[in-house]
Amino acid sequence: MPQPPDSAPTYDYLLVGGGAAGLSLAYHLAQEPRLAAKRVLLIEPEAKDQNDRTWSFWADEPTPFDGLATGEWANIAFRSPGFAQVFALGQYRYRTIKGLDFYQFVHQALAARPAQFTVLRGRASQLENTPAGVRVRTEAGEEFTARYAFDSRPPYFEPRPAKHRYLLQHFVGWEIETTRDVFNPGVVEFMDFRGEQHHEARFMYVLPFGPRRALVEYTLFSAQVLAKADYERHIVDYLQNALGLADAEYHITAEEVGAIPMTDHPLPATVGAHIINLGTRAGRAKPSTGYAFRRIQAQSARLVAALAATGQPPADPTGDRWQFRLFDTLLLDIMQRRGEMTRDIFQQLFEHNPVGRIFQFLDEKTSWADNLRIMNSVAPGPFMRSIGHVLRGRPGRR
Ligand SMILES: Cc1cc2nc3c(=O)[nH]c(=O)nc-3n(C[C@H](O)[C@H](O)[C@H](O)COP(=O)(O)OP(=O)(O)OC[C@H]3O[C@@H](n4cnc5c(N)ncnc54)[C@H](O)[C@@H]3O)c2cc1C
């Protein structure tokens, strides 16, 4: 193996990937005065000048990017054929941030600290631990060394061991403007399961930015993506039949397309002593929901607190607890085996629990007592069968 030249530029931290997780960590680092002398290199191949996604999340406390929110709501609706209710969120708020606003905001914060942050447009091709730290090579042949690298490149799921479950949260969303008032701007349509399920979990998700403007998204939790025209057909159907909109009464102003992994495939938080994984690569997309943004902020805060206090990342970079991983696996098993049951499970959750408890549970912050209340609120049969599949070490089949 050829040795790298001794002159490879050296940093304290290398951030590989500058999407949600890489930029969140960069921003948290920039906010920590005890780390102001650290030199950080961010390597990202894309200009990040497109609004390629919107992040929504719920929170019962201020979060670092609240000032960027383009929408904030105090109510959400859950709908299924057997149950429909609007829930006041109490101390929680549901917020939305546009990806482009976030990318620009963080890049401005980094540009204001040129001695601390360097941003390189490039693609990392190899990361390796060395006795003293880490070495990163780019496709253009550059080499850099650092004490720690934080890697948020998209994860690989190959090979796929048969004992794990592989689904996606996949969706197409249209931002539309209408010629008359149709949306209630005070209520997010969080999950509208009233449409056909086709043996899967399929729902509409609507973020109303005003009475005449909303993001309307057809969303599935399942193994296979659809043809784009299929999502679009369901959106049109919802606009016509649920909202009563004629073709001439709306136009599309933007589109969002995505597929987020929902899996219990192991996604380790570290690779050796000096490479720490971030974001989706570190399992921050919650396996049973696909929500990741707040988990990414929590991981960034946890890493920066430890780096500032001890000079090292925490021994456990995510703080995940095994019982929530088990709940995720059980729900994934049901979704993969009998996807249409997902609707019933979410209905039972919303029927029998205060919304704050559901959010806390999905945030993995509930006590044992509340976990028990949650488990008691849903029909046990499907979960018992999935426990059997987990014990046998192989996912259930339809
Ligand atoms: C359309 C969409 C909507 C979403 N909406 C929500 C939501 O509402 N709420 C929520 O909580 N979550 C949401 N998510 C899930 C999750 O929050 C996002 O996927 C989030 O962007 C994940 O952050 P990340 O840093 O892991 O990945 P990304 O943000 O995708 O960042 C990875 C970065 O790595 C870069 N990269 C790739 N290869 C290399 C390389 N070789 N070297 C260096 N860099 C590289 C990429 O260019 C990219 O910028 C959404 C996801 C999508 C796709």
The ligand as a Tripos MOL2 file, in Angstrom:
@<TRIPOS>MOLECULE
LIG
   53    58     1     0     0
SMALL
NO_CHARGES

@<TRIPOS>ATOM
      1 C1        -37.6030   14.1630   -0.0230 C.3       1 LIG1
      2 C2        -37.3390   13.8500    1.4350 C.ar      1 LIG1
      3 C3        -38.1460   14.4070    2.4190 C.ar      1 LIG1
      4 C4        -37.8990   14.1260    3.7730 C.ar      1 LIG1
      5 N1        -38.7200   14.6890    4.6960 N.ar      1 LIG1
      6 C5        -38.4750   14.4560    6.0050 C.ar      1 LIG1
      7 C6        -39.2860   15.0700    6.9960 C.ar      1 LIG1
      8 O1        -40.2570   15.7640    6.6970 O.2       1 LIG1
      9 N2        -38.9700   14.8710    8.3020 N.ar      1 LIG1
     10 C7        -37.9040   14.0990    8.6780 C.ar      1 LIG1
     11 O2        -37.6480   13.9770    9.8950 O.2       1 LIG1
     12 N3        -37.1480   13.4690    7.7550 N.ar      1 LIG1
     13 C8        -37.3980   13.6310    6.4400 C.ar      1 LIG1
     14 N4        -36.6120   13.0130    5.5010 N.ar      1 LIG1
     15 C9        -35.5950   12.0270    5.9710 C.3       1 LIG1
     16 C10       -34.2590   12.6620    6.3730 C.3       1 LIG1
     17 O3        -34.4480   13.7090    7.2950 O.3       1 LIG1
     18 C11       -33.4860   13.1900    5.1840 C.3       1 LIG1
     19 O4        -33.2550   12.1590    4.2700 O.3       1 LIG1
     20 C12       -32.1640   13.8060    5.5890 C.3       1 LIG1
     21 O5        -31.7370   14.6080    4.5230 O.3       1 LIG1
     22 C13       -31.1090   12.7660    5.9450 C.3       1 LIG1
     23 O6        -29.9060   13.4160    6.2500 O.3       1 LIG1
     24 P1        -28.4960   12.8070    5.8360 P.3       1 LIG1
     25 O7        -27.4750   13.8150    6.1480 O.co2     1 LIG1
     26 O8        -28.3790   11.4350    6.3910 O.co2     1 LIG1
     27 O9        -28.5980   12.6140    4.2430 O.3       1 LIG1
     28 P2        -28.5830   13.7730    3.1540 P.3       1 LIG1
     29 O10       -29.2790   14.9690    3.6330 O.co2     1 LIG1
     30 O11       -29.0570   13.1050    1.8920 O.co2     1 LIG1
     31 O12       -27.0440   14.1260    3.0210 O.3       1 LIG1
     32 C14       -26.0750   13.2130    2.5310 C.3       1 LIG1
     33 C15       -25.0500   14.0600    1.7660 C.3       1 LIG1
     34 O13       -23.9360   13.2410    1.4250 O.3       1 LIG1
     35 C16       -23.4880   13.7070    0.1690 C.3       1 LIG1
     36 N5        -22.6290   12.6660   -0.4270 N.ar      1 LIG1
     37 C17       -23.0020   11.5650   -1.1420 C.ar      1 LIG1
     38 N6        -21.9130   10.8780   -1.5050 N.ar      1 LIG1
     39 C18       -20.8380   11.5400   -1.0090 C.ar      1 LIG1
     40 C19       -19.4350   11.3080   -1.0600 C.ar      1 LIG1
     41 N7        -18.9100   10.2270   -1.6860 N.pl3     1 LIG1
     42 N8        -18.5970   12.1920   -0.4470 N.ar      1 LIG1
     43 C20       -19.1090   13.2640    0.2240 C.ar      1 LIG1
     44 N9        -20.4310   13.5210    0.2890 N.ar      1 LIG1
     45 C21       -21.2840   12.6680   -0.3140 C.ar      1 LIG1
     46 C22       -24.7620   13.9720   -0.6030 C.3       1 LIG1
     47 O14       -24.5220   14.8330   -1.7080 O.3       1 LIG1
     48 C23       -25.6190   14.6160    0.4720 C.3       1 LIG1
     49 O15       -25.5250   16.0290    0.4700 O.3       1 LIG1
     50 C24       -36.8260   13.2670    4.1450 C.ar      1 LIG1
     51 C25       -36.0550   12.6870    3.1350 C.ar      1 LIG1
     52 C26       -36.3020   12.9560    1.8040 C.ar      1 LIG1
     53 C27       -35.4300   12.2850    0.7620 C.3       1 LIG1
@<TRIPOS>BOND
     1     1     2 1
     2     2     3 ar
     3     2    52 ar
     4     3     4 ar
     5     4     5 ar
     6     4    50 ar
     7     5     6 ar
     8     6     7 ar
     9     6    13 1
    10     7     8 2
    11     7     9 ar
    12     9    10 ar
    13    10    11 2
    14    10    12 ar
    15    12    13 ar
    16    13    14 ar
    17    14    15 1
    18    14    50 ar
    19    15    16 1
    20    16    17 1
    21    16    18 1
    22    18    19 1
    23    18    20 1
    24    20    21 1
    25    20    22 1
    26    22    23 1
    27    23    24 1
    28    24    25 2
    29    24    26 1
    30    24    27 1
    31    27    28 1
    32    28    29 2
    33    28    30 1
    34    28    31 1
    35    31    32 1
    36    32    33 1
    37    33    34 1
    38    33    48 1
    39    34    35 1
    40    35    36 1
    41    35    46 1
    42    36    37 ar
    43    36    45 ar
    44    37    38 ar
    45    38    39 ar
    46    39    40 ar
    47    39    45 ar
    48    40    41 1
    49    40    42 ar
    50    42    43 ar
    51    43    44 ar
    52    44    45 ar
    53    46    47 1
    54    46    48 1
    55    48    49 1
    56    50    51 ar
    57    51    52 ar
    58    52    53 1
@<TRIPOS>SUBSTRUCTURE
     1 LIG1         1 GROUP 0 **** ****
